[in-house]
Amino acid sequence: MKIIIIGSGSRGNCTYIETATTKIIIDAGISLLQVKTKLKEHHIDLKEVDALFVTHEHSDHVAYLGKLLVHTKAHLYVDKLSFNVIDERNKNFLSTLPHTFIEKDTRYDVGDLSIVPIELSHDTVNCVGYLVKQLNVETNESFAVVTDTGYLNSKYFKVLSNIKIILFESNHDIEMLRNSNRSWFLIERILSIRGHLSNDECSQYLKKFISNNNKCIILGHLSEECNTEELAYNKVIETFGNELPFKLYIAKQREALEINTEDYD
Protein backbone atom coordinates (compact mmCIF):
# COMPACT_ATOMS: atom_id res chain seq x y z
CA MET A 1 0.00 0.00 0.00
CA LYS A 2 1.27 3.43 -0.98
CA ILE A 3 0.36 6.48 1.12
CA ILE A 4 1.03 10.06 0.10
CA ILE A 5 0.20 12.76 2.61
CA ILE A 6 -0.24 15.62 0.16
CA GLY A 7 -0.64 18.19 2.91
CA SER A 8 -1.39 18.26 6.63
CA GLY A 9 -2.19 21.36 8.64
CA SER A 10 -4.64 24.20 9.16
CA ARG A 11 -4.09 25.46 5.59
CA GLY A 12 -5.31 22.23 4.00
CA ASN A 13 -5.42 18.46 4.40
CA CYS A 14 -5.42 15.68 1.83
CA THR A 15 -4.10 12.11 1.87
CA TYR A 16 -3.87 9.70 -1.06
CA ILE A 17 -3.84 5.91 -0.62
CA GLU A 18 -3.43 3.24 -3.27
CA THR A 19 -2.93 -0.45 -3.88
CA ALA A 20 -2.36 -2.08 -7.26
CA THR A 21 -6.11 -1.99 -7.93
CA THR A 22 -7.66 0.70 -5.71
CA LYS A 23 -7.13 4.42 -5.19
CA ILE A 24 -8.80 6.59 -2.55
CA ILE A 25 -8.39 10.06 -1.07
CA ILE A 26 -9.12 11.19 2.48
CA ASP A 27 -10.16 14.86 2.68
CA ALA A 28 -10.08 17.58 0.07
CA GLY A 29 -8.74 20.71 1.71
CA ILE A 30 -6.04 21.35 -0.89
CA SER A 31 -6.67 22.86 -4.32
CA LEU A 32 -7.26 20.64 -7.32
CA LEU A 33 -4.20 22.08 -9.06
CA GLN A 34 -1.94 21.36 -6.10
CA VAL A 35 -3.25 17.83 -5.68
CA LYS A 36 -2.85 17.10 -9.40
CA THR A 37 0.67 18.57 -9.44
CA LYS A 38 1.90 16.75 -6.35
CA LEU A 39 0.47 13.40 -7.42
CA LYS A 40 1.87 13.83 -10.93
CA GLU A 41 5.31 14.14 -9.35
CA HIS A 42 4.70 10.61 -8.07
CA HIS A 43 3.46 9.46 -11.51
CA ILE A 44 -0.16 9.23 -10.33
CA ASP A 45 -3.19 10.25 -12.39
CA LEU A 46 -5.73 11.89 -10.10
CA LYS A 47 -8.60 10.90 -12.42
CA GLU A 48 -8.11 7.25 -11.45
CA VAL A 49 -9.26 7.82 -7.84
CA ASP A 50 -12.17 5.52 -6.93
CA ALA A 51 -13.47 7.10 -3.72
CA LEU A 52 -13.12 10.16 -1.55
CA PHE A 53 -13.64 9.98 2.22
CA VAL A 54 -14.30 13.03 4.41
CA THR A 55 -13.33 13.37 8.07
CA HIS A 56 -15.43 16.47 8.86
CA GLU A 57 -16.81 19.69 7.44
CA HIS A 58 -14.12 22.24 8.33
CA SER A 59 -12.85 24.08 5.25
CA ASP A 60 -9.24 22.93 5.64
CA HIS A 61 -10.59 19.43 4.94
CA VAL A 62 -13.32 20.04 2.35
CA ALA A 63 -12.73 23.41 0.65
CA TYR A 64 -12.09 21.75 -2.72
CA LEU A 65 -14.34 18.73 -2.31
CA GLY A 66 -16.71 19.59 -5.17
CA LYS A 67 -13.91 20.24 -7.65
CA LEU A 68 -12.09 17.04 -6.74
CA LEU A 69 -15.28 14.98 -7.04
CA VAL A 70 -16.12 16.41 -10.46
CA HIS A 71 -12.56 15.94 -11.73
CA THR A 72 -12.16 12.37 -10.47
CA LYS A 73 -15.80 11.17 -10.60
CA ALA A 74 -14.94 9.45 -7.32
CA HIS A 75 -17.69 8.16 -5.04
CA LEU A 76 -18.10 10.29 -1.91
CA TYR A 77 -18.20 8.71 1.57
CA VAL A 78 -19.21 11.11 4.34
CA ASP A 79 -21.25 11.31 7.53
CA LYS A 80 -24.77 12.61 6.91
CA LEU A 81 -24.49 15.53 9.34
CA SER A 82 -21.23 16.68 7.77
CA PHE A 83 -22.71 16.20 4.30
CA ASN A 84 -25.66 18.43 5.08
CA VAL A 85 -23.39 21.28 6.20
CA ILE A 86 -21.05 20.94 3.21
CA ASP A 87 -23.90 20.53 0.74
CA GLU A 88 -25.68 23.65 1.97
CA ARG A 89 -22.41 25.55 1.71
CA ASN A 90 -22.16 24.36 -1.91
CA LYS A 91 -25.79 25.20 -2.78
CA ASN A 92 -26.84 21.52 -2.74
CA PHE A 93 -24.38 20.62 -5.49
CA LEU A 94 -23.09 17.53 -3.66
CA SER A 95 -26.59 16.05 -3.65
CA THR A 96 -26.28 15.58 -7.41
CA LEU A 97 -23.13 13.46 -7.07
CA PRO A 98 -22.82 9.76 -6.07
CA HIS A 99 -22.43 9.51 -2.30
CA THR A 100 -22.78 7.13 0.63
CA PHE A 101 -23.48 8.14 4.21
CA ILE A 102 -21.07 6.48 6.61
CA GLU A 103 -21.47 5.46 10.23
CA LYS A 104 -18.78 5.18 12.88
CA ASP A 105 -17.27 1.76 13.54
CA THR A 106 -18.76 0.36 10.33
CA ARG A 107 -16.69 -1.23 7.58
CA TYR A 108 -16.83 0.00 3.97
CA ASP A 109 -15.05 -1.86 1.20
CA VAL A 110 -13.69 -0.10 -1.87
CA GLY A 111 -11.88 -2.51 -4.17
CA ASP A 112 -9.30 -4.31 -2.07
CA LEU A 113 -9.38 -1.75 0.75
CA SER A 114 -11.54 -1.85 3.85
CA ILE A 115 -12.16 1.52 5.50
CA VAL A 116 -13.60 1.96 8.99
CA PRO A 117 -14.51 5.40 10.36
CA ILE A 118 -13.68 5.86 14.05
CA GLU A 119 -15.15 8.39 16.46
CA LEU A 120 -13.13 11.52 17.20
CA SER A 121 -13.89 14.61 19.30
CA HIS A 122 -13.79 17.97 17.51
CA ASP A 123 -15.88 21.14 17.38
CA THR A 124 -17.90 20.05 14.36
CA VAL A 125 -21.26 18.41 13.79
CA ASN A 126 -19.30 15.20 13.36
CA CYS A 127 -15.66 14.14 13.04
CA VAL A 128 -14.10 10.78 12.25
CA GLY A 129 -10.71 9.26 11.75
CA TYR A 130 -10.15 6.31 9.42
CA LEU A 131 -8.65 2.84 9.66
CA VAL A 132 -7.60 1.57 6.24
CA LYS A 133 -6.54 -2.03 5.60
CA GLN A 134 -5.61 -3.85 2.42
CA LEU A 135 -7.60 -7.04 1.89
CA ASN A 136 -6.47 -10.38 0.51
CA VAL A 137 -2.82 -10.04 1.52
CA GLU A 138 -0.90 -12.08 4.05
CA THR A 139 0.96 -9.12 5.54
CA ASN A 140 -0.45 -6.29 7.67
CA GLU A 141 -0.80 -3.49 5.11
CA SER A 142 -2.69 -0.93 7.17
CA PHE A 143 -2.92 2.81 7.77
CA ALA A 144 -4.84 5.10 10.11
CA VAL A 145 -5.67 8.81 10.13
CA VAL A 146 -6.22 10.26 13.62
CA THR A 147 -6.22 14.06 13.47
CA ASP A 148 -8.53 16.90 14.51
CA THR A 149 -9.48 15.62 17.93
CA GLY A 150 -9.05 16.72 21.52
CA TYR A 151 -9.62 13.24 22.90
CA LEU A 152 -9.24 9.62 21.83
CA ASN A 153 -11.53 6.96 23.26
CA SER A 154 -9.58 4.10 24.82
CA LYS A 155 -11.81 1.61 22.97
CA TYR A 156 -9.63 2.28 19.91
CA PHE A 157 -6.29 1.56 21.58
CA LYS A 158 -6.33 -2.14 20.73
CA VAL A 159 -7.17 -1.69 17.07
CA LEU A 160 -4.65 1.12 16.67
CA SER A 161 -1.97 -1.09 18.21
CA ASN A 162 -2.39 -3.33 15.15
CA ILE A 163 -2.07 -0.59 12.50
CA LYS A 164 1.27 -0.49 10.70
CA ILE A 165 1.36 3.20 9.72
CA ILE A 166 -0.47 5.94 11.66
CA LEU A 167 -0.90 9.63 10.90
CA PHE A 168 -1.44 11.01 14.41
CA GLU A 169 -2.15 14.57 15.47
CA SER A 170 0.51 16.61 17.29
CA ASN A 171 -1.05 20.02 16.77
CA HIS A 172 0.49 22.43 19.27
CA ASP A 173 2.94 23.10 22.03
CA ILE A 174 0.83 24.17 25.02
CA GLU A 175 3.10 27.03 26.12
CA MET A 176 3.41 28.39 22.59
CA LEU A 177 -0.36 28.30 22.26
CA ARG A 178 -0.97 30.04 25.59
CA ASN A 179 1.58 32.74 24.76
CA SER A 180 0.30 33.26 21.23
CA ASN A 181 -1.68 36.25 19.97
CA ARG A 182 -4.79 34.13 19.60
CA SER A 183 -7.92 35.03 21.54
CA TRP A 184 -8.45 33.32 24.87
CA PHE A 185 -11.67 31.84 23.49
CA LEU A 186 -9.77 30.19 20.62
CA ILE A 187 -7.00 29.00 22.95
CA GLU A 188 -9.57 27.39 25.25
CA ARG A 189 -11.29 25.76 22.29
CA ILE A 190 -8.05 24.23 21.01
CA LEU A 191 -7.14 22.95 24.49
CA SER A 192 -10.57 21.40 25.07
CA ILE A 193 -11.60 17.80 24.39
CA ARG A 194 -13.26 19.13 21.21
CA GLY A 195 -10.10 20.83 20.03
CA HIS A 196 -6.71 19.44 18.99
CA LEU A 197 -4.14 17.14 20.58
CA SER A 198 -1.02 18.84 21.93
CA ASN A 199 2.48 17.42 21.59
CA ASP A 200 2.19 16.13 25.15
CA GLU A 201 -1.18 14.47 24.59
CA CYS A 202 -0.02 12.96 21.32
CA SER A 203 2.95 11.30 22.99
CA GLN A 204 0.88 10.13 25.96
CA TYR A 205 -1.66 8.46 23.70
CA LEU A 206 1.05 6.83 21.61
CA LYS A 207 2.61 5.44 24.77
CA LYS A 208 -0.71 3.85 25.73
CA PHE A 209 -1.25 1.81 22.60
CA ILE A 210 2.06 1.38 20.75
CA SER A 211 3.02 -2.24 20.07
CA ASN A 212 5.47 -4.10 17.84
CA ASN A 213 2.85 -3.93 15.08
CA ASN A 214 3.19 -0.15 14.80
CA LYS A 215 6.09 0.36 12.41
CA CYS A 216 5.76 4.03 11.52
CA ILE A 217 4.19 7.09 13.17
CA ILE A 218 3.67 10.30 11.22
CA LEU A 219 3.02 13.41 13.31
CA GLY A 220 0.39 15.54 11.57
CA HIS A 221 -1.67 18.71 11.61
CA LEU A 222 1.14 20.73 13.24
CA SER A 223 0.23 24.36 13.90
CA GLU A 224 2.45 26.79 12.01
CA GLU A 225 2.03 29.42 14.73
CA CYS A 226 1.98 27.33 17.91
CA ASN A 227 4.32 24.43 17.23
CA THR A 228 7.58 23.44 15.59
CA GLU A 229 8.67 20.18 14.03
CA GLU A 230 11.52 19.99 16.52
CA LEU A 231 9.23 20.34 19.56
CA ALA A 232 6.78 17.74 18.27
CA TYR A 233 9.53 15.29 17.34
CA ASN A 234 11.48 15.73 20.57
CA LYS A 235 8.41 15.23 22.75
CA VAL A 236 7.93 11.76 21.28
CA ILE A 237 11.63 11.00 21.74
CA GLU A 238 11.44 12.15 25.36
CA THR A 239 8.31 10.10 26.07
CA PHE A 240 9.82 6.89 24.71
CA GLY A 241 13.16 7.36 26.43
CA ASN A 242 15.29 7.90 23.32
CA GLU A 243 14.50 4.39 22.09
CA LEU A 244 11.75 4.67 19.52
CA PRO A 245 10.17 1.32 18.61
CA PHE A 246 8.96 2.82 15.31
CA LYS A 247 10.06 5.16 12.53
CA LEU A 248 8.99 8.74 13.17
CA TYR A 249 8.17 11.34 10.50
CA ILE A 250 6.54 14.76 10.29
CA ALA A 251 3.76 15.47 7.77
CA LYS A 252 4.23 18.90 6.26
CA GLN A 253 1.80 21.49 4.98
CA ARG A 254 3.45 22.25 1.66
CA GLU A 255 5.55 19.17 0.94
CA ALA A 256 4.14 15.74 0.15
CA LEU A 257 5.32 12.74 2.16
CA GLU A 258 5.27 9.27 0.58
CA ILE A 259 5.21 6.13 2.70
CA ASN A 260 5.01 2.55 1.43
CA THR A 261 3.73 0.04 3.95
CA GLU A 262 5.71 -2.77 2.30
CA ASP A 263 8.92 -1.03 3.37
CA TYR A 264 8.11 -1.77 7.01
CA ASP A 265 7.55 -5.54 6.95
VENFENFEN-V681236 format. One record per residue. PHI is phi as a letter, one per 40 degrees, with the letter a starting at -180 (NA if undefined). D_LAST is the distance of its C-alpha to the last C-alpha in whole Angstrom. Layout:
BEGIN
PHI	D_LAST
PHI	D_LAST
END
This chain:
BEGIN
NA	12
b	14
b	15
b	18
c	20
c	24
a	25
a	25
i	29
c	32
c	33
i	31
b	27
a	25
b	22
b	21
b	18
a	17
b	16
c	18
b	21
b	21
b	21
b	22
b	24
b	24
g	27
a	30
c	31
b	31
d	34
d	33
c	34
c	31
c	29
d	30
c	30
c	27
c	25
c	27
c	26
b	22
g	24
b	24
c	27
d	28
c	30
c	27
c	26
c	27
a	27
b	27
b	27
b	29
c	28
a	32
c	35
c	35
c	36
c	33
b	31
b	33
d	36
b	35
c	34
d	37
c	37
c	33
c	34
c	37
c	35
c	32
g	34
c	31
c	31
c	31
b	30
a	32
c	33
c	37
c	38
c	36
d	37
c	41
c	41
c	39
c	41
c	45
c	43
b	43
f	46
g	45
c	43
c	40
c	42
c	42
b	39
c	36
a	35
b	33
c	34
c	31
b	31
c	29
g	27
b	27
c	25
b	25
b	24
b	24
f	23
c	19
b	18
b	20
b	21
b	23
c	25
b	25
c	28
b	29
b	32
a	33
c	37
b	37
c	38
a	35
a	31
b	28
b	24
b	21
b	18
b	17
b	15
c	14
c	16
g	16
b	13
c	11
c	8
c	8
c	9
a	11
a	13
b	17
b	20
b	22
b	25
g	29
a	29
b	31
a	30
b	27
c	28
c	27
c	26
c	23
d	21
c	20
c	18
c	17
c	15
b	13
c	12
c	9
b	11
b	15
c	18
b	20
c	24
b	25
c	29
a	31
c	33
d	35
c	38
c	38
c	38
c	41
c	43
c	42
c	45
c	43
c	46
c	46
d	45
c	42
d	41
c	41
c	40
c	36
c	37
c	37
c	35
b	35
b	34
b	31
c	29
c	30
d	28
c	29
c	28
d	25
c	24
c	26
c	24
d	20
c	22
c	23
b	19
d	16
b	14
c	11
c	10
c	10
c	8
a	11
b	14
b	17
c	20
b	23
f	26
c	28
c	32
c	33
c	36
b	35
a	32
b	30
c	27
c	28
c	29
c	26
c	23
c	26
c	26
c	22
d	23
c	26
c	25
c	22
g	24
g	23
b	19
c	17
c	14
a	12
c	12
b	16
b	17
b	21
c	21
b	25
c	28
b	29
b	26
c	23
b	19
b	16
b	13
b	10
c	7
c	6
c	6
b	4
c	0
END
